[in-house]
Amino acid sequence: MRNLRIAGIGLTAAAALTLTACGSNDTASSGSSSSAPAPAPSSSMAAPSSSMASGAADGVTTNADVFGPACSQLPQGSAPGSLDSMGPQPVASAASTNPLLTKLVAAVKATNLVDTLNSQQAITVFAPADPAFAALGDAKFNELAGKPAELSPILQYHVVGKRYDAKGIATAGTLESLNTAGGPLKIEGSGENMTVNGAKVLCGNIPTKNATVFVIDKVLTPGTNK
């Protein structure tokens, strides 16, 4: 999308939580008769590793990382649209089998962005669930689907050109989408209470071959945080 910035409007590459550190000085307090000073804590004890503090460094998740109230609506086992089925597929192909995302898939197809999304190496996608598009009304959705030049920047605003898991985006706080003119995305809360520009995460940390996906309950509007 710069397509991920393609055609000036499509989607291209542009856009990790904390645990505590611990230290120890048991040698000095154990009553040892040694007069040598206790060794300083090792660097691994003095500060959390980046993966502990910021989530997976590459933003890649597994089925065990998925969270949110709508995850139970996904097909089970290896059925199309299940976590096992979507994981090995690139994001647009995976989304096309996800029963929560039929409207988003239609929008992506209308803007000819399937191949563009699938070819990206590592991205984060905030994917509005079907009811989010339904809130726009069928007439408005069909109007946008017929105007790719207007729809593309909206879709672009839902994609970050770097792969993050939930801990990563919570730590970042703000993210730059591929629609840089639309301003930043604002992340608040964590886990089940996480929001993106106020939109609730319905099912997060969904792994696909080239993206981590967060299903959300609203269509994000470019310019919200400018």
C-alpha positions in Angstrom: 0.0 0.0 0.0 2.1 3.1 -0.7 0.6 0.9 -2.9 1.3 -0.2 0.0 1.8 3.2 -1.4 0.9 1.9 -5.0 -0.8 4.4 -7.4 -0.2 7.0 -4.8 -3.1 5.8 -2.7 -2.8 2.0 -2.3 -1.2 0.3 0.7 3.0 0.3 1.3 5.3 -0.1 4.1 5.5 2.5 6.8 4.8 1.2 11.0 5.5 -4.0 21.0 4.3 -4.3 27.0 6.4 -4.2 30.0 7.5 -6.6 32.8 9.7 -5.8 35.7 13.5 -6.0 36.1 15.1 -7.7 39.0 18.4 -7.6 40.6 20.1 -9.6 43.4 22.9 -9.0 46.0 22.4 -12.2 48.0 26.2 -12.7 48.3 26.6 -9.5 50.4 23.8 -10.4 52.7 24.3 -14.1 53.1 26.9 -13.8 55.9 29.8 -14.8 53.7 33.2 -14.0 55.2 34.6 -12.9 51.9 35.8 -9.3 52.0 35.5 -8.9 48.2 32.5 -6.8 47.2 29.5 -8.6 45.8 29.5 -8.8 42.0 27.2 -6.4 40.3 24.0 -7.9 38.8 24.4 -9.1 35.3 22.9 -7.1 32.5 20.3 -9.8 32.0 19.2 -9.3 35.6 19.5 -5.6 35.7 16.9 -4.9 32.9 14.2 -6.8 31.1 15.1 -8.1 27.7 13.6 -6.2 24.8 11.3 -9.1 24.0 9.9 -9.2 27.6 9.5 -5.4 27.7 8.1 -4.9 24.2 6.6 -8.2 23.1 8.0 -10.2 20.3 10.7 -8.2 18.5 9.3 -9.2 15.1 5.6 -8.9 16.1 5.0 -12.5 15.1 2.3 -14.3 17.2 1.0 -17.8 17.6 -2.5 -19.2 18.1 -1.9 -19.2 21.8 -1.5 -15.4 21.8 -4.9 -14.7 20.3 -7.3 -12.8 22.6 -10.7 -11.1 22.6 -14.4 -11.8 22.8 -15.0 -12.4 19.1 -12.2 -15.0 18.7 -14.7 -17.7 19.7 -16.6 -16.9 16.5 -13.8 -18.2 14.3 -14.1 -21.6 12.8 -12.3 -24.4 14.7 -9.7 -26.9 13.9 -8.4 -26.7 10.3 -11.6 -25.4 8.8 -11.3 -22.4 6.4 -11.1 -19.2 8.5 -9.7 -21.0 11.5 -6.5 -20.0 13.2 -4.8 -23.1 11.9 -6.0 -22.4 8.4 -5.2 -18.6 8.3 -1.7 -18.9 9.9 0.2 -20.1 6.8 -1.6 -17.8 4.4 -0.6 -14.2 3.5 -3.0 -11.7 5.1 -5.4 -10.9 2.3 -5.9 -14.5 1.4 -6.3 -15.4 5.1 -8.9 -12.6 5.6 -10.9 -13.9 2.6 -11.7 -17.0 4.7 -12.4 -15.2 8.0 -16.2 -15.0 8.6 -15.7 -11.8 10.6 -14.2 -9.9 7.7 -16.4 -10.3 4.5 -17.0 -6.6 4.1 -13.3 -5.7 4.5 -12.4 -8.4 1.9 -14.9 -6.9 -0.5 -13.3 -3.5 0.0 -9.8 -4.8 -0.5 -10.9 -6.5 -3.7 -12.7 -3.3 -4.9 -9.4 -1.4 -4.7 -7.3 -4.2 -6.3 -5.1 -4.5 -3.2 -5.2 -8.3 -2.6 -1.8 -8.9 -4.3 -0.3 -5.8 -2.8 -1.2 -6.8 0.7 -0.1 -10.4 0.2 3.3 -9.4 -1.1 4.3 -7.4 2.0 6.9 -8.9 4.3 5.7 -7.7 7.8 2.7 -5.5 8.5 0.0 -4.9 11.1 -3.6 -4.8 10.0 -6.5 -3.3 12.0 -9.4 -5.1 10.4 -12.9 -3.7 10.9 -15.4 -6.5 11.5 -18.6 -6.7 9.3 -20.8 -4.8 11.8 -18.3 -1.9 11.6 -19.0 -1.5 7.9 -22.7 -2.1 8.4 -22.7 1.0 10.6 -21.8 3.0 7.5 -24.9 1.7 5.7 -25.1 -0.4 2.5 -25.5 2.7 0.3 -22.3 4.4 1.6 -20.3 1.2 1.5 -21.4 0.5 -2.1 -20.6 4.1 -3.0 -17.1 3.8 -1.6 -16.5 0.4 -3.2 -17.3 2.1 -6.5 -14.7 4.8 -5.9 -11.4 3.2 -5.2 -9.6 6.6 -5.0 -11.7 7.5 -2.0 -11.7 4.0 -0.4 -8.0 3.3 -0.7 -6.8 6.0 1.8 -9.3 4.7 4.3 -8.0 1.2 4.0 -4.4 2.5 4.0 -5.1 4.1 7.4 -5.8 0.6 8.8 -2.4 -0.8 8.0 1.0 -0.2 9.7 4.1 -1.0 7.7 5.8 -2.8 10.6 4.6 -6.0 12.3 3.5 -5.6 15.9 1.9 -7.9 18.5 -0.5 -6.5 21.1 2.3 -5.8 23.6 4.2 -4.0 20.9 1.4 -1.7 19.9 0.6 -0.9 23.5 4.2 0.0 24.2 4.4 2.2 21.2 1.2 4.1 22.1 1.0 5.8 18.7 1.6 4.3 15.3 2.1 5.7 11.9 -0.2 4.1 9.3 0.5 3.8 5.6 -1.8 6.8 5.1 0.7 9.3 6.7 -1.5 12.2 5.8 -4.2 10.7 8.0 -2.2 11.3 11.1 -1.2 8.7 13.8 -3.2 5.9 15.2 -3.6 6.1 19.0 -3.4 3.0 21.1 -4.9 2.9 24.6 -5.3 0.2 27.2 -4.0 -3.3 26.9 -5.3 -6.9 26.4 -9.1 -7.1 26.4 -9.3 -3.4 27.1 -7.2 -2.3 24.2 -8.5 0.3 21.8 -7.3 1.8 18.5 -8.6 5.3 18.0 -11.3 4.3 20.4 -12.2 1.2 18.5 -12.3 -1.9 20.6 -10.2 -5.0 19.7 -12.6 -7.8 19.2 -10.0 -10.4 18.4 -6.3 -9.6 18.5 -2.9 -11.1 17.7 -4.3 -13.2 14.9 -1.2 -14.7 13.1 -0.9 -14.8 9.3 2.1 -15.5 7.1 3.1 -11.8 6.7 0.9 -9.9 9.2 -0.5 -9.7 12.7 -4.2 -8.9 12.6 -6.4 -7.1 15.1 -10.2 -7.3 14.3 -11.8 -4.1 15.6 -15.4 -2.9 16.0 -15.2 0.4 14.0 -14.0 1.7 10.7 -11.1 4.1 11.5 -11.3 7.6 10.1 -8.2 9.3 8.8 -7.5 12.6 10.5 -8.9 11.6 13.9 -5.7 12.4 15.8 -4.3 15.2 13.7 
